[in-house]
Amino acid sequence: MRYFVEFSYLGKDYHGWQNQPNAITVQEVLEKAFSTLLRMPVALTGAGRTDAGVHAKQMFAHFNVDEIQDLDQFVYRLNSLLPEAIAVHDVFLVNSDAHARFDAEERTYEYWVLQYKNPFLGDFAHYIKHTLNVVAMNEAARLLLQYNDFECFSKTHTDVKTYLCDVKKAVWELKEDRLVFTITADRFLRNMVRAVVGTLLDVGTGKIKVDDVKSIINSKNRSNAGPSVPAKGLYLTSVLYPKKSIEKHG
């Protein structure tokens, strides 16, 4: 039977989502907890992969096992095995062909920027002491909706088959004590959001102009885009599925 698991995590102490041979990852910790409870090896297939240090407010994965009795109790026992930085919110039965990665229609990320030093958010946001022109940053962000080839923002030397992404939202907003960049797309390239933010911050500090962003995208050259901002400010905030894929059964 196929189940989906919904969970969240702080990525500070993990080398990303995906299993690595010589580093601890979120996938490894979760699979160990599932395998311990179910007394059999359990492999999780995630909705995507986050890099080292990146956080997730909402993430999904699927796995196949025999029927689990009392899912609420199962979630409770899972959380008792997991470290504080990882929380399972739900486990539910889905169609046998539902796929956590391939069925996802949209993913949304946030990037948090601080304009003043904050000891409580220092590990979870990127501090920029320079004055930022947020109007110009939003003007440049809107340009992303006019393009679909984002090779210039992709990590080099990856095995990606296409650089095409459908960006549906890209906006900077002041939220409480932080400046938050929100971006939604059907898919993202490796390192893409951090490279986009680095480029938009270059616009905000006056290092480049809004129109320069067009030239950067058209160049398809990663070296022309801005630097990748630190992973600690990046959050996967939601993954959207069609109703038929994520519909609970039983």
C-alpha positions in Angstrom: 0.0 0.0 0.0 1.2 3.5 -0.7 1.3 6.2 1.9 2.2 9.9 1.9 4.0 11.5 4.8 3.8 15.3 5.4 6.6 16.7 7.5 8.8 19.7 8.2 12.3 20.3 9.4 15.0 22.8 10.3 17.9 22.1 8.0 20.7 23.7 10.0 22.2 20.4 11.2 21.5 18.3 8.1 23.3 17.9 4.8 20.0 18.4 2.8 17.2 16.0 2.2 18.7 13.3 0.1 20.8 10.5 1.4 24.6 11.1 1.3 27.3 8.5 1.8 29.3 10.5 4.4 26.9 13.1 5.9 23.7 13.0 7.9 20.5 13.9 6.0 16.8 14.4 6.8 15.9 11.4 4.6 18.3 9.1 6.5 16.9 10.1 9.9 13.3 9.7 8.8 13.9 6.4 7.1 15.6 5.1 10.2 12.6 6.1 12.3 10.1 4.5 9.9 12.2 1.3 9.7 12.4 1.0 13.4 8.7 1.3 14.0 7.7 -0.9 11.1 10.5 -3.4 11.7 11.4 -3.5 8.1 13.5 -1.4 5.7 11.5 1.7 4.5 12.6 3.8 1.5 11.1 7.3 1.2 10.7 9.2 -2.1 10.7 12.9 -1.5 8.9 15.7 -3.3 12.3 17.1 -4.2 15.7 17.7 -2.6 16.8 20.6 -0.5 20.4 21.5 -0.2 22.5 21.4 3.0 21.2 23.9 5.6 17.9 24.6 3.8 14.6 24.3 5.8 11.2 23.0 4.9 7.9 24.1 6.5 6.0 21.6 4.3 7.5 18.6 2.6 6.0 15.3 1.4 7.4 11.9 0.6 5.8 8.6 -0.3 6.6 5.0 0.8 5.2 1.5 0.3 4.4 -0.9 3.2 1.6 -3.2 4.3 -1.4 -1.6 6.0 -0.6 0.6 9.0 -3.0 0.3 11.9 -3.9 3.5 13.8 -2.2 6.2 11.8 -2.6 8.8 14.5 -0.7 6.6 17.0 1.9 5.8 14.3 2.5 9.6 13.8 2.8 10.1 17.6 5.4 7.2 17.9 7.3 8.5 14.9 7.7 12.0 16.4 8.9 10.4 19.7 11.7 8.8 17.8 12.7 11.9 15.7 14.9 14.7 16.8 13.4 18.1 17.7 14.4 19.5 14.3 12.1 17.1 12.3 8.4 16.8 12.8 5.9 14.5 11.1 2.5 16.1 10.7 0.5 13.4 8.9 0.7 10.0 7.3 -2.1 8.9 5.0 -3.0 6.3 2.5 -3.1 7.4 -1.2 -3.6 5.8 -4.6 -1.0 3.2 -5.5 0.3 5.3 -8.4 0.5 8.6 -6.4 4.1 10.0 -6.6 5.4 12.6 -4.2 7.9 14.1 -6.7 6.3 13.7 -10.1 2.7 14.5 -9.1 3.7 17.9 -7.5 2.3 20.8 -9.6 3.7 23.7 -7.7 6.4 24.4 -5.1 6.8 27.6 -3.1 10.0 28.9 -1.4 10.6 31.8 0.9 13.9 33.5 1.5 14.3 35.7 4.7 16.5 38.8 4.7 17.2 40.9 7.8 18.0 44.6 7.6 19.3 44.7 11.1 21.2 42.4 13.4 18.8 40.0 15.2 20.3 37.4 17.6 17.1 35.3 17.5 17.1 35.0 13.7 20.8 35.0 12.9 20.8 31.2 12.2 17.6 31.4 10.1 17.9 34.5 7.9 20.5 36.4 5.9 21.6 39.7 7.3 22.2 42.5 4.8 23.4 45.8 6.3 23.2 47.8 3.0 20.1 49.8 2.2 17.9 47.9 -0.3 15.8 49.4 -3.0 12.8 47.0 -2.6 10.8 48.7 -5.4 13.6 47.9 -7.9 14.0 44.4 -6.5 10.3 43.7 -7.1 10.5 45.2 -10.6 13.3 42.8 -11.4 11.5 39.9 -9.7 8.5 40.4 -12.1 10.8 39.8 -15.0 11.1 36.2 -13.9 7.5 35.6 -15.0 8.4 36.5 -18.6 11.0 33.8 -19.0 11.1 30.0 -18.7 14.7 29.1 -19.3 16.7 29.7 -16.1 20.0 28.0 -16.9 21.8 31.2 -15.6 20.5 30.4 -12.1 21.3 26.7 -12.1 24.2 25.0 -10.4 26.8 24.0 -13.0 27.8 20.4 -13.8 24.4 18.9 -12.9 22.6 16.1 -14.6 19.5 18.2 -15.3 17.7 17.4 -18.6 16.0 20.8 -18.9 16.3 24.3 -17.5 12.7 25.2 -18.2 10.6 26.3 -15.2 7.2 28.0 -15.1 7.6 30.8 -12.5 4.1 31.8 -11.3 4.9 34.2 -8.5 8.0 36.2 -7.4 7.6 39.0 -4.9 9.4 40.8 -2.0 7.3 41.7 1.0 8.1 43.2 4.4 6.7 40.7 7.0 7.1 41.7 10.6 10.8 42.1 11.3 12.1 40.6 8.0 12.1 41.1 4.3 10.7 38.0 2.6 11.1 36.9 -1.0 8.4 34.4 -2.1 8.7 32.4 -5.3 6.4 29.8 -6.8 7.0 27.6 -9.8 6.2 24.1 -11.1 9.8 23.1 -10.5 13.1 24.5 -9.5 16.7 23.9 -10.6 19.5 23.1 -8.1 20.6 26.3 -6.3 18.1 28.3 -8.4 16.3 30.2 -5.6 19.5 31.2 -3.8 21.0 32.4 -7.1 17.9 34.4 -8.0 17.9 36.0 -4.5 21.6 36.9 -4.9 20.9 38.5 -8.2 17.9 40.5 -6.9 19.9 41.7 -3.9 22.5 43.0 -6.4 19.7 45.0 -7.9 18.6 46.2 -4.5 22.1 47.4 -3.6 22.6 49.1 -6.9 25.3 46.8 -8.1 23.3 46.1 -11.2 20.2 47.6 -12.9 16.8 46.0 -13.4 17.4 45.7 -17.1 20.6 43.8 -16.5 18.6 40.9 -15.2 17.2 40.4 -18.7 20.7 40.1 -20.1 21.7 37.7 -17.3 18.8 35.4 -18.0 19.3 35.6 -21.8 23.0 34.7 -21.4 22.2 31.3 -19.8 25.5 31.7 -18.0 25.7 31.1 -14.2 28.8 33.3 -13.9 26.8 36.3 -15.0 24.2 36.0 -12.2 24.6 37.1 -8.6 26.2 35.0 -5.9 24.3 32.3 -4.1 23.0 33.6 -0.8 23.4 31.4 2.4 21.2 28.4 2.7 20.1 29.3 6.2 17.5 31.9 4.9 15.8 29.5 2.5 12.5 27.7 3.3 10.4 25.3 1.2 7.0 26.5 2.4 4.5 24.4 0.4 4.1 21.7 -2.2 0.9 21.6 -4.2 -0.7 18.4 -5.6 -3.8 17.7 -7.7 -6.6 16.5 -5.5 -6.6 13.0 -7.1 -3.0 12.4 -6.1 -3.1 13.5 -2.4 -6.7 12.4 -1.7 -6.7 10.4 1.5 -8.1 6.9 1.3 -9.5 4.7 4.0 
